[in-house]
Each structure stands twice: as C-alpha cells, then as structure tokens.
C-alpha cells in the first residue's frame, strides 16, 4: 500500500509503496499519518502542518522510548542485586543446615560414658546410659527438625533469587 513519507533532512515529501527510504539522502523517512488521497487533497499550509506534527511527534516518541529503556535497565540492576542478596542468604541457610545435620548425627552416633574419666565422655549428661540415649535422641530429633527448616528456608530464598533474576 502506498504511503506518504516525509524526510526532515531534505525537507521533501514523497509517496512510496516501500519502507520509506528517502530517494535523495537514503535515510529512513517519517511516515505521515494520512492516506495518499488525504495528502493530495491538502493545500500547502495543510501539508506543512501534517509534516511538522509528524516530526514533533517522532521526537517525543523517541524520547519516551529512551526513558523507558533507561528505566528497564535501572530496574534490571536493582533486581539483579536483590537476587544476589537472596542467593547469599540462601548459602548461609544451607551452611547452618549442614551444621545442624552434623550436630544431630553426632548426638545419634557418638556416645561414650566413662565411669572414671569424665573428660572421655561424649554426649553423656547423667549417670544412666538409658537416660543419656533418650536425651541424645531428643537432641538429634531437634537438630534434624532445625536442619529441615533451614533447608526449606534456603530453598525458598534460592527460588526468590531466580524469580528476581528473571523479572525484567
Ligand atoms: Zn532525505
């Protein structure tokens, strides 16, 4: 379909059935928001008005596009740093989780109760072995529950980090 184009640099208007490359300077021209018939029906003053309006409109449109671009990249930087923070917190959660797992496993497997040398004792609290096993069992359960809590929390932080990283 033929459209009316206007090259601001050469100050010419032309009708073309193409992509609006100016026949004089070879640059891309502005499309005028009128049909060929409407254009031909306009007098010189009317044509000037259409050209000026289209040119001013193009300027402000490109400015809007530039500021929108800037905003997008600023937002990108912000979400990038949020996701980095979330990953760091997740790493801390995982480290605490492994510490809890280690402590729970230790309560479960390391037990020694010496009658004579108290310094040899491992995870012994009172005289009777049965009591100590019960106490260690409770400790182990508590530490594993804590470990799971930190594991889940850390995973949520990682998911949050992925979410913010992909959010544009
Ligand atoms: Zn031109």
Backbone and ligand atoms as CSV (ligand in chain L), in Angstrom:
chain,resi,resn,atom,element,x,y,z
A,1,UNK,N,N,0.844,-1.200,0.000
A,1,UNK,CA,C,0.000,0.000,0.000
A,1,UNK,C,C,0.881,1.252,0.000
A,2,UNK,N,N,0.521,2.202,-0.791
A,2,UNK,CA,C,1.314,3.433,-0.877
A,2,UNK,C,C,1.084,4.308,0.332
A,3,UNK,N,N,2.161,4.867,0.834
A,3,UNK,CA,C,2.069,5.760,1.985
A,3,UNK,C,C,2.812,7.056,1.686
A,4,UNK,N,N,2.477,8.074,2.450
A,4,UNK,CA,C,3.154,9.358,2.290
A,4,UNK,C,C,4.301,9.428,3.307
A,5,UNK,N,N,5.507,9.720,2.821
A,5,UNK,CA,C,6.661,9.840,3.698
A,5,UNK,C,C,7.189,11.266,3.673
A,6,UNK,N,N,7.919,11.596,4.704
A,6,UNK,CA,C,8.495,12.939,4.796
A,6,UNK,C,C,9.917,12.817,5.317
A,7,UNK,N,N,10.871,13.342,4.564
A,7,UNK,CA,C,12.264,13.375,5.027
A,7,UNK,C,C,12.550,14.761,5.588
A,8,UNK,N,N,12.838,14.805,6.863
A,8,UNK,CA,C,13.068,16.108,7.504
A,8,UNK,C,C,14.385,16.728,7.026
A,9,UNK,N,N,15.404,15.898,6.813
A,9,UNK,CA,C,16.717,16.418,6.408
A,9,UNK,C,C,16.648,17.114,5.044
A,10,UNK,N,N,15.945,16.491,4.099
A,10,UNK,CA,C,15.861,17.070,2.750
A,10,UNK,C,C,14.640,17.972,2.618
A,11,UNK,N,N,13.774,17.948,3.606
A,11,UNK,CA,C,12.514,18.696,3.584
A,11,UNK,C,C,11.692,18.373,2.342
A,12,UNK,N,N,11.598,17.084,2.015
A,12,UNK,CA,C,10.731,16.689,0.901
A,12,UNK,C,C,9.751,15.627,1.391
A,13,UNK,N,N,8.590,15.603,0.735
A,13,UNK,CA,C,7.646,14.523,0.982
A,13,UNK,C,C,7.550,13.694,-0.293
A,14,UNK,N,N,7.314,12.399,-0.109
A,14,UNK,CA,C,7.223,11.533,-1.294
A,14,UNK,C,C,6.265,10.387,-1.009
A,15,UNK,N,N,5.684,9.872,-2.084
A,15,UNK,CA,C,4.723,8.764,-1.962
A,15,UNK,C,C,5.428,7.504,-2.433
A,16,UNK,N,N,5.342,6.453,-1.596
A,16,UNK,CA,C,6.122,5.254,-1.891
A,16,UNK,C,C,5.379,4.024,-1.399
A,17,UNK,N,N,5.576,2.930,-2.100
A,17,UNK,CA,C,5.000,1.650,-1.675
A,17,UNK,C,C,6.117,0.791,-1.078
A,18,UNK,N,N,6.950,1.412,-0.251
A,18,UNK,CA,C,8.093,0.659,0.293
A,18,UNK,C,C,8.326,0.975,1.751
A,19,UNK,N,N,9.579,0.901,2.186
A,19,UNK,CA,C,9.887,1.100,3.604
A,19,UNK,C,C,10.255,2.543,3.931
A,20,UNK,N,N,10.048,3.465,2.995
A,20,UNK,CA,C,10.218,4.884,3.304
A,20,UNK,C,C,11.643,5.361,3.331
A,21,UNK,N,N,12.494,4.787,2.465
A,21,UNK,CA,C,13.870,5.289,2.345
A,21,UNK,C,C,13.836,6.527,1.440
A,22,UNK,N,N,14.404,7.624,1.933
A,22,UNK,CA,C,14.378,8.883,1.183
A,22,UNK,C,C,15.149,8.732,-0.137
A,23,UNK,N,N,14.527,9.055,-1.286
A,23,UNK,CA,C,15.205,8.895,-2.578
A,23,UNK,C,C,16.375,9.867,-2.754
A,24,UNK,N,N,16.424,10.905,-1.918
A,24,UNK,CA,C,17.512,11.874,-2.107
A,24,UNK,C,C,18.721,11.531,-1.216
A,25,UNK,N,N,18.459,11.347,0.123
A,25,UNK,CA,C,19.604,11.139,1.026
A,25,UNK,C,C,19.770,9.687,1.455
A,26,UNK,N,N,18.757,8.849,1.202
A,26,UNK,CA,C,18.884,7.432,1.533
A,26,UNK,C,C,18.618,7.089,2.981
A,27,UNK,N,N,18.207,8.110,3.780
A,27,UNK,CA,C,17.876,7.824,5.184
A,27,UNK,C,C,16.408,7.421,5.299
A,28,UNK,N,N,16.078,6.873,6.450
A,28,UNK,CA,C,14.692,6.460,6.669
A,28,UNK,C,C,13.842,7.692,6.956
A,29,UNK,N,N,12.745,7.815,6.220
A,29,UNK,CA,C,11.870,8.974,6.375
A,29,UNK,C,C,10.746,8.654,7.350
A,30,UNK,N,N,10.021,9.695,7.764
A,30,UNK,CA,C,8.896,9.530,8.696
A,30,UNK,C,C,7.631,9.221,7.889
A,31,UNK,N,N,6.822,8.299,8.385
A,31,UNK,CA,C,5.533,8.043,7.741
A,31,UNK,C,C,4.554,9.120,8.203
A,32,UNK,N,N,3.878,9.751,7.279
A,32,UNK,CA,C,2.868,10.752,7.672
A,32,UNK,C,C,1.541,10.033,7.924
A,33,UNK,N,N,0.844,10.465,8.956
A,33,UNK,CA,C,-0.384,9.749,9.347
A,33,UNK,C,C,-1.587,10.132,8.487
A,34,UNK,N,N,-1.406,10.188,7.194
A,34,UNK,CA,C,-2.525,10.491,6.278
A,34,UNK,C,C,-2.454,9.519,5.104
A,35,UNK,N,N,-3.601,9.292,4.466
A,35,UNK,CA,C,-3.607,8.465,3.257
A,35,UNK,C,C,-3.162,9.322,2.069
A,36,UNK,N,N,-2.841,8.671,0.968
A,36,UNK,CA,C,-2.391,9.393,-0.230
A,36,UNK,C,C,-3.477,10.359,-0.703
A,37,UNK,N,N,-4.729,9.906,-0.678
A,37,UNK,CA,C,-5.847,10.769,-1.103
A,37,UNK,C,C,-5.973,11.992,-0.208
A,38,UNK,N,N,-5.889,11.750,1.111
A,38,UNK,CA,C,-5.978,12.878,2.061
A,38,UNK,C,C,-4.846,13.865,1.805
A,39,UNK,N,N,-3.657,13.315,1.565
A,39,UNK,CA,C,-2.466,14.145,1.336
A,39,UNK,C,C,-2.649,15.027,0.099
A,40,UNK,N,N,-3.109,14.413,-0.979
A,40,UNK,CA,C,-3.289,15.155,-2.226
A,40,UNK,C,C,-4.359,16.228,-2.106
A,41,UNK,N,N,-5.325,16.001,-1.198
A,41,UNK,CA,C,-6.403,16.976,-1.044
A,41,UNK,C,C,-5.973,18.197,-0.222
A,42,UNK,N,N,-4.819,18.070,0.489
A,42,UNK,CA,C,-4.374,19.178,1.357
A,42,UNK,C,C,-3.722,20.303,0.546
A,43,UNK,N,N,-3.894,21.543,1.033
A,43,UNK,CA,C,-3.132,22.649,0.421
A,43,UNK,C,C,-1.740,22.705,1.061
A,44,UNK,N,N,-0.911,23.622,0.620
A,44,UNK,CA,C,0.478,23.680,1.096
A,44,UNK,C,C,0.567,23.859,2.617
A,45,UNK,N,N,-0.280,24.766,3.129
A,45,UNK,CA,C,-0.250,25.021,4.575
A,45,UNK,C,C,-0.634,23.761,5.347
A,46,UNK,N,N,-1.649,23.057,4.839
A,46,UNK,CA,C,-2.097,21.814,5.490
A,46,UNK,C,C,-1.003,20.772,5.477
A,47,UNK,N,N,-0.291,20.651,4.343
A,47,UNK,CA,C,0.810,19.682,4.243
A,47,UNK,C,C,1.921,20.020,5.249
A,48,UNK,N,N,2.229,21.333,5.356
A,48,UNK,CA,C,3.242,21.764,6.315
A,48,UNK,C,C,2.867,21.355,7.733
A,49,UNK,N,N,1.591,21.570,8.068
A,49,UNK,CA,C,1.111,21.223,9.418
A,49,UNK,C,C,1.278,19.735,9.694
A,50,UNK,N,N,0.894,18.918,8.718
A,50,UNK,CA,C,0.993,17.466,8.905
A,50,UNK,C,C,2.453,17.065,9.089
A,51,UNK,N,N,3.343,17.644,8.267
A,51,UNK,CA,C,4.761,17.299,8.350
A,51,UNK,C,C,5.344,17.692,9.717
A,52,UNK,N,N,4.997,18.942,10.137
A,52,UNK,CA,C,5.543,19.425,11.409
A,52,UNK,C,C,5.029,18.571,12.569
A,53,UNK,N,N,3.728,18.288,12.527
A,53,UNK,CA,C,3.135,17.483,13.614
A,53,UNK,C,C,3.786,16.103,13.669
A,54,UNK,N,N,3.988,15.493,12.493
A,54,UNK,CA,C,4.574,14.152,12.456
A,54,UNK,C,C,6.020,14.185,12.962
A,55,UNK,N,N,6.754,15.242,12.598
A,55,UNK,CA,C,8.147,15.339,13.025
A,55,UNK,C,C,8.246,15.524,14.542
A,56,UNK,N,N,7.439,16.460,15.090
A,56,UNK,CA,C,7.453,16.683,16.545
A,56,UNK,C,C,7.053,15.423,17.301
A,57,UNK,N,N,6.081,14.737,16.763
A,57,UNK,CA,C,5.580,13.512,17.380
A,57,UNK,C,C,6.687,12.454,17.424
A,58,UNK,N,N,7.448,12.361,16.311
A,58,UNK,CA,C,8.544,11.396,16.242
A,58,UNK,C,C,9.592,11.689,17.318
A,59,UNK,N,N,9.933,12.995,17.487
A,59,UNK,CA,C,10.898,13.386,18.512
A,59,UNK,C,C,10.459,12.924,19.894
A,60,UNK,N,N,9.197,13.254,20.240
A,60,UNK,CA,C,8.748,12.936,21.595
A,60,UNK,C,C,8.611,11.431,21.776
A,61,UNK,N,N,8.214,10.713,20.698
A,61,UNK,CA,C,8.116,9.252,20.804
A,61,UNK,C,C,9.470,8.625,21.094
A,62,UNK,N,N,10.510,9.122,20.406
A,62,UNK,CA,C,11.816,8.502,20.619
A,62,UNK,C,C,12.339,8.835,22.014
A,63,UNK,N,N,11.961,10.022,22.528
A,63,UNK,CA,C,12.387,10.368,23.877
A,63,UNK,C,C,11.717,9.462,24.912
A,64,UNK,N,N,10.422,9.199,24.696
A,64,UNK,CA,C,9.702,8.284,25.592
A,64,UNK,C,C,10.367,6.919,25.568
A,65,UNK,N,N,10.752,6.476,24.347
A,65,UNK,CA,C,11.388,5.158,24.218
A,65,UNK,C,C,12.712,5.121,24.969
A,66,UNK,N,N,13.500,6.215,24.876
A,66,UNK,CA,C,14.794,6.256,25.561
A,66,UNK,C,C,14.607,6.184,27.077
A,67,UNK,N,N,13.661,6.984,27.612
A,67,UNK,CA,C,13.495,6.977,29.068
A,67,UNK,C,C,12.928,5.648,29.541
A,68,UNK,N,N,12.100,5.001,28.701
A,68,UNK,CA,C,11.582,3.679,29.075
A,68,UNK,C,C,12.724,2.666,29.119
A,69,UNK,N,N,13.636,2.744,28.136
A,69,UNK,CA,C,14.811,1.875,28.104
A,69,UNK,C,C,15.647,2.018,29.359
A,70,UNK,N,N,15.873,3.290,29.747
A,70,UNK,CA,C,16.682,3.588,30.909
A,70,UNK,C,C,16.069,2.971,32.167
A,71,UNK,N,N,14.743,3.132,32.257
A,71,UNK,CA,C,14.036,2.608,33.417
A,71,UNK,C,C,14.186,1.092,33.481
A,72,UNK,N,N,14.036,0.436,32.327
A,72,UNK,CA,C,14.160,-1.022,32.279
A,72,UNK,C,C,15.537,-1.460,32.762
A,73,UNK,N,N,16.605,-0.739,32.310
A,73,UNK,CA,C,17.943,-1.186,32.717
A,73,UNK,C,C,18.206,-0.872,34.187
A,74,UNK,N,N,17.651,0.230,34.703
A,74,UNK,CA,C,17.787,0.514,36.137
A,74,UNK,C,C,17.092,-0.554,36.969
A,75,UNK,N,N,15.879,-0.928,36.533
A,75,UNK,CA,C,15.143,-1.986,37.229
A,75,UNK,C,C,15.914,-3.291,37.167
A,76,UNK,N,N,16.551,-3.554,36.015
A,76,UNK,CA,C,17.335,-4.773,35.850
A,76,UNK,C,C,18.463,-4.845,36.859
A,77,UNK,N,N,19.165,-3.709,37.044
A,77,UNK,CA,C,20.262,-3.677,38.013
A,77,UNK,C,C,19.740,-3.916,39.425
A,78,UNK,N,N,18.593,-3.298,39.731
A,78,UNK,CA,C,18.025,-3.418,41.077
A,78,UNK,C,C,17.644,-4.874,41.366
A,79,UNK,N,N,16.925,-5.507,40.426
A,79,UNK,CA,C,16.514,-6.894,40.655
A,79,UNK,C,C,17.730,-7.809,40.694
A,80,UNK,N,N,18.753,-7.480,39.914
A,80,UNK,CA,C,19.997,-8.274,39.928
A,80,UNK,C,C,20.608,-8.294,41.329
A,81,UNK,N,N,20.667,-7.103,41.965
A,81,UNK,CA,C,21.305,-7.050,43.284
A,81,UNK,C,C,20.415,-7.681,44.342
A,82,UNK,N,N,19.086,-7.589,44.178
A,82,UNK,CA,C,18.187,-8.278,45.114
A,82,UNK,C,C,18.411,-9.779,45.016
A,83,UNK,N,N,18.517,-10.306,43.785
A,83,UNK,CA,C,18.651,-11.750,43.644
A,83,UNK,C,C,20.006,-12.219,44.191
A,84,UNK,N,N,21.051,-11.377,44.017
A,84,UNK,CA,C,22.346,-11.747,44.591
A,84,UNK,C,C,22.252,-11.862,46.110
A,85,UNK,N,N,21.588,-10.874,46.740
A,85,UNK,CA,C,21.417,-10.899,48.196
A,85,UNK,C,C,20.675,-12.156,48.625
A,86,UNK,N,N,19.619,-12.514,47.881
A,86,UNK,CA,C,18.832,-13.694,48.237
A,86,UNK,C,C,19.684,-14.961,48.142
A,87,UNK,N,N,20.559,-15.032,47.123
A,87,UNK,CA,C,21.436,-16.198,46.987
A,87,UNK,C,C,22.399,-16.295,48.170
A,88,UNK,N,N,22.928,-15.148,48.596
A,88,UNK,CA,C,23.873,-15.145,49.724
A,88,UNK,C,C,23.173,-15.656,50.989
A,89,UNK,N,N,21.948,-15.132,51.242
A,89,UNK,CA,C,21.197,-15.590,52.415
A,89,UNK,C,C,20.934,-17.090,52.311
A,90,UNK,N,N,20.602,-17.562,51.093
A,90,UNK,CA,C,20.352,-18.995,50.894
A,90,UNK,C,C,21.594,-19.811,51.232
A,91,UNK,N,N,22.767,-19.316,50.819
A,91,UNK,CA,C,24.016,-20.036,51.110
A,91,UNK,C,C,24.226,-20.140,52.621
A,92,UNK,N,N,23.941,-19.024,53.340
A,92,UNK,CA,C,24.081,-19.041,54.803
A,92,UNK,C,C,23.127,-20.067,55.410
A,93,UNK,N,N,21.877,-20.103,54.904
A,93,UNK,CA,C,20.891,-21.074,55.395
A,93,UNK,C,C,21.387,-22.505,55.208
A,94,UNK,N,N,21.977,-22.784,54.048
A,94,UNK,CA,C,22.468,-24.134,53.767
A,94,UNK,C,C,23.638,-24.501,54.687
A,95,UNK,N,N,24.484,-23.502,54.969
A,95,UNK,CA,C,25.615,-23.777,55.862
A,95,UNK,C,C,25.104,-24.102,57.265
A,96,UNK,N,N,24.133,-23.296,57.762
A,96,UNK,CA,C,23.556,-23.574,59.079
A,96,UNK,C,C,22.883,-24.943,59.069
A,97,UNK,N,N,22.209,-25.251,57.957
A,97,UNK,CA,C,21.537,-26.550,57.825
A,97,UNK,C,C,22.533,-27.688,57.977
A,98,UNK,N,N,23.699,-27.584,57.320
A,98,UNK,CA,C,24.658,-28.689,57.412
A,98,UNK,C,C,25.254,-28.768,58.817
A,99,UNK,N,N,25.401,-27.612,59.498
A,99,UNK,CA,C,25.885,-27.635,60.883
A,99,UNK,C,C,24.888,-28.379,61.777
A,100,UNK,N,N,23.596,-28.116,61.554
A,100,UNK,CA,C,22.545,-28.778,62.340
A,100,UNK,C,C,22.538,-30.280,62.069
A,101,UNK,N,N,22.707,-30.658,60.797
A,101,UNK,CA,C,22.747,-32.080,60.445
A,101,UNK,C,C,23.924,-32.758,61.143
A,102,UNK,N,N,25.061,-32.052,61.131
A,102,UNK,CA,C,26.256,-32.631,61.760
A,102,UNK,C,C,26.015,-32.844,63.251
A,103,UNK,N,N,25.440,-31.824,63.919
A,103,UNK,CA,C,25.218,-31.926,65.371
A,103,UNK,C,C,24.221,-33.034,65.700
A,104,UNK,N,N,23.164,-33.128,64.890
A,104,UNK,CA,C,22.164,-34.186,65.115
A,104,UNK,C,C,22.777,-35.568,64.940
A,105,UNK,N,N,23.579,-35.721,63.868
A,105,UNK,CA,C,24.208,-37.003,63.585
A,105,UNK,C,C,25.184,-37.378,64.699
A,106,UNK,N,N,25.867,-36.336,65.216
A,106,UNK,CA,C,26.815,-36.556,66.316
A,106,UNK,C,C,26.096,-37.072,67.567
A,107,UNK,N,N,24.960,-36.481,67.896
A,107,UNK,CA,C,24.192,-36.928,69.074
A,107,UNK,C,C,23.719,-38.358,68.904
A,108,UNK,N,N,23.452,-38.702,67.641
A,108,UNK,CA,C,22.895,-40.017,67.346
A,108,UNK,C,C,23.953,-41.117,67.418
A,109,UNK,N,N,25.180,-40.793,67.007
A,109,UNK,CA,C,26.181,-41.845,66.824
A,109,UNK,C,C,27.318,-41.802,67.837
A,110,UNK,N,N,27.614,-40.614,68.401
A,110,UNK,CA,C,28.743,-40.516,69.329
A,110,UNK,C,C,28.256,-40.537,70.769
A,111,UNK,N,N,28.489,-41.662,71.398
A,111,UNK,CA,C,28.142,-41.713,72.822
A,111,UNK,C,C,29.189,-42.515,73.567
A,112,UNK,N,N,29.681,-41.891,74.598
A,112,UNK,CA,C,30.588,-42.636,75.470
A,112,UNK,C,C,30.412,-42.119,76.891
A,113,UNK,N,N,30.263,-43.055,77.803
A,113,UNK,CA,C,30.078,-42.683,79.199
A,113,UNK,C,C,31.113,-43.424,80.044
A,114,UNK,N,N,32.123,-42.675,80.472
A,114,UNK,CA,C,33.183,-43.295,81.267
A,114,UNK,C,C,32.866,-43.154,82.746
A,115,UNK,N,N,33.070,-44.244,83.443
A,115,UNK,CA,C,32.817,-44.215,84.888
A,115,UNK,C,C,33.901,-43.425,85.608
A,116,UNK,N,N,35.132,-43.505,85.084
A,116,UNK,CA,C,36.276,-42.952,85.828
A,116,UNK,C,C,36.802,-41.639,85.282
A,117,UNK,N,N,36.822,-41.495,83.955
A,117,UNK,CA,C,37.422,-40.282,83.379
A,117,UNK,C,C,36.348,-39.452,82.679
A,118,UNK,N,N,35.929,-38.405,83.324
A,118,UNK,CA,C,34.817,-37.592,82.815
A,118,UNK,C,C,35.188,-36.894,81.514
A,119,UNK,N,N,36.499,-36.684,81.303
A,119,UNK,CA,C,36.933,-35.994,80.078
A,119,UNK,C,C,36.766,-36.878,78.839
A,120,UNK,N,N,36.633,-38.167,79.010
A,120,UNK,CA,C,36.408,-39.075,77.874
A,120,UNK,C,C,34.940,-39.108,77.438
A,121,UNK,N,N,34.082,-38.530,78.257
A,121,UNK,CA,C,32.641,-38.607,77.986
A,121,UNK,C,C,32.257,-37.887,76.692
A,122,UNK,N,N,31.391,-38.569,75.945
A,122,UNK,CA,C,30.841,-37.928,74.748
A,122,UNK,C,C,29.329,-38.006,74.815
A,123,UNK,N,N,28.698,-36.842,74.766
A,123,UNK,CA,C,27.242,-36.735,74.798
A,123,UNK,C,C,26.625,-37.514,75.969
A,124,UNK,N,N,27.321,-37.453,77.101
A,124,UNK,CA,C,26.792,-38.072,78.319
A,124,UNK,C,C,26.418,-36.951,79.280
A,125,UNK,N,N,25.242,-37.046,79.872
A,125,UNK,CA,C,24.736,-35.952,80.719
A,125,UNK,C,C,24.517,-36.418,82.153
A,126,UNK,N,N,24.017,-37.663,82.282
A,126,UNK,CA,C,23.717,-38.200,83.615
A,126,UNK,C,C,24.360,-39.584,83.738
A,127,UNK,N,N,24.190,-40.198,84.869
A,127,UNK,CA,C,24.843,-41.479,85.117
A,127,UNK,C,C,24.332,-42.633,84.284
A,128,UNK,N,N,23.023,-42.715,84.100
A,128,UNK,CA,C,22.450,-43.886,83.434
A,128,UNK,C,C,22.516,-43.802,81.920
A,129,UNK,N,N,22.972,-44.865,81.254
A,129,UNK,CA,C,23.042,-44.896,79.790
A,129,UNK,C,C,21.684,-44.672,79.138
A,130,UNK,N,N,20.665,-45.322,79.699
A,130,UNK,CA,C,19.329,-45.224,79.085
A,130,UNK,C,C,18.864,-43.781,79.029
A,131,UNK,N,N,19.065,-43.057,80.117
A,131,UNK,CA,C,18.682,-41.637,80.118
A,131,UNK,C,C,19.450,-40.860,79.061
A,132,UNK,N,N,20.753,-41.130,78.995
A,132,UNK,CA,C,21.584,-40.417,78.016
A,132,UNK,C,C,21.127,-40.682,76.577
A,133,UNK,N,N,20.746,-41.970,76.305
A,133,UNK,CA,C,20.266,-42.277,74.946
A,133,UNK,C,C,18.983,-41.511,74.641
A,134,UNK,N,N,18.106,-41.440,75.639
A,134,UNK,CA,C,16.841,-40.711,75.429
A,134,UNK,C,C,17.112,-39.229,75.176
A,135,UNK,N,N,18.010,-38.666,75.994
A,135,UNK,CA,C,18.342,-37.243,75.834
A,135,UNK,C,C,18.965,-36.997,74.457
A,136,UNK,N,N,19.898,-37.874,74.049
A,136,UNK,CA,C,20.542,-37.718,72.742
A,136,UNK,C,C,19.539,-37.872,71.604
A,137,UNK,N,N,18.604,-38.788,71.792
A,137,UNK,CA,C,17.559,-38.963,70.763
A,137,UNK,C,C,16.760,-37.690,70.578
A,138,UNK,N,N,16.397,-37.077,71.696
A,138,UNK,CA,C,15.633,-35.831,71.630
A,138,UNK,C,C,16.448,-34.719,70.964
A,139,UNK,N,N,17.718,-34.655,71.351
A,139,UNK,CA,C,18.607,-33.658,70.720
A,139,UNK,C,C,18.668,-33.879,69.208
A,140,UNK,N,N,18.907,-35.140,68.806
A,140,UNK,CA,C,19.048,-35.453,67.377
A,140,UNK,C,C,17.788,-35.040,66.621
A,141,UNK,N,N,16.617,-35.401,67.184
A,141,UNK,CA,C,15.357,-35.026,66.538
A,141,UNK,C,C,15.276,-33.510,66.365
A,142,UNK,N,N,15.596,-32.789,67.438
A,142,UNK,CA,C,15.524,-31.323,67.391
A,142,UNK,C,C,16.445,-30.768,66.321
A,143,UNK,N,N,17.687,-31.280,66.280
A,143,UNK,CA,C,18.643,-30.749,65.304
A,143,UNK,C,C,18.201,-31.059,63.876
A,144,UNK,N,N,17.626,-32.255,63.657
A,144,UNK,CA,C,17.192,-32.586,62.295
A,144,UNK,C,C,16.005,-31.729,61.870
A,145,UNK,N,N,15.103,-31.453,62.832
A,145,UNK,CA,C,13.970,-30.572,62.511
A,145,UNK,C,C,14.489,-29.176,62.142
A,146,UNK,N,N,15.446,-28.688,62.941
A,146,UNK,CA,C,16.051,-27.388,62.633
A,146,UNK,C,C,16.714,-27.399,61.255
A,147,UNK,N,N,17.457,-28.512,60.971
A,147,UNK,CA,C,18.138,-28.615,59.676
A,147,UNK,C,C,17.142,-28.528,58.526
A,148,UNK,N,N,16.011,-29.231,58.659
A,148,UNK,CA,C,14.983,-29.195,57.607
A,148,UNK,C,C,14.433,-27.779,57.431
A,149,UNK,N,N,14.234,-27.120,58.562
A,149,UNK,CA,C,13.741,-25.744,58.495
A,149,UNK,C,C,14.683,-24.849,57.707
A,150,UNK,N,N,15.979,-24.963,58.001
A,150,UNK,CA,C,16.954,-24.129,57.288
A,150,UNK,C,C,17.058,-24.538,55.825
A,151,UNK,N,N,16.928,-25.841,55.560
A,151,UNK,CA,C,16.987,-26.321,54.174
A,151,UNK,C,C,15.839,-25.723,53.352
A,152,UNK,N,N,14.623,-25.791,53.922
A,152,UNK,CA,C,13.448,-25.266,53.210
A,152,UNK,C,C,13.557,-23.746,53.039
A,153,UNK,N,N,13.975,-23.066,54.105
A,153,UNK,CA,C,14.121,-21.613,54.014
A,153,UNK,C,C,15.146,-21.235,52.953
A,154,UNK,N,N,16.291,-21.943,52.955
A,154,UNK,CA,C,17.322,-21.669,51.950
A,154,UNK,C,C,16.806,-21.875,50.540
A,155,UNK,N,N,16.039,-22.951,50.338
A,155,UNK,CA,C,15.486,-23.226,49.006
A,155,UNK,C,C,14.520,-22.136,48.584
A,156,UNK,N,N,13.708,-21.649,49.521
A,156,UNK,CA,C,12.782,-20.553,49.204
A,156,UNK,C,C,13.564,-19.305,48.777
A,157,UNK,N,N,14.670,-19.044,49.467
A,157,UNK,CA,C,15.489,-17.877,49.095
A,157,UNK,C,C,16.075,-18.047,47.694
A,158,UNK,N,N,16.476,-19.274,47.363
A,158,UNK,CA,C,17.013,-19.525,46.010
A,158,UNK,C,C,15.924,-19.282,44.970
A,159,UNK,N,N,14.718,-19.782,45.250
A,159,UNK,CA,C,13.608,-19.568,44.315
A,159,UNK,C,C,13.327,-18.076,44.159
A,160,UNK,N,N,13.388,-17.349,45.295
A,160,UNK,CA,C,13.213,-15.897,45.235
A,160,UNK,C,C,14.283,-15.253,44.370
A,161,UNK,N,N,15.529,-15.728,44.518
A,161,UNK,CA,C,16.627,-15.195,43.712
A,161,UNK,C,C,16.406,-15.439,42.228
A,162,UNK,N,N,15.934,-16.637,41.883
A,162,UNK,CA,C,15.658,-16.967,40.474
A,162,UNK,C,C,14.531,-16.079,39.959
A,163,UNK,N,N,13.516,-15.897,40.794
A,163,UNK,CA,C,12.363,-15.056,40.399
A,163,UNK,C,C,12.816,-13.634,40.094
A,164,UNK,N,N,13.634,-13.059,40.982
A,164,UNK,CA,C,14.058,-11.659,40.779
A,164,UNK,C,C,15.018,-11.550,39.611
A,165,UNK,N,N,15.828,-12.586,39.392
A,165,UNK,CA,C,16.782,-12.528,38.288
A,165,UNK,C,C,16.048,-12.503,36.943
A,166,UNK,N,N,14.937,-13.241,36.865
A,166,UNK,CA,C,14.208,-13.307,35.593
A,166,UNK,C,C,13.184,-12.205,35.440
A,167,UNK,N,N,12.967,-11.451,36.519
A,167,UNK,CA,C,11.976,-10.368,36.468
A,167,UNK,C,C,12.606,-9.160,35.778
A,168,UNK,N,N,11.989,-8.734,34.708
A,168,UNK,CA,C,12.536,-7.579,33.976
A,168,UNK,C,C,11.598,-6.387,34.093
L,1,ZN,ZN,ZN,16.320,12.834,2.629
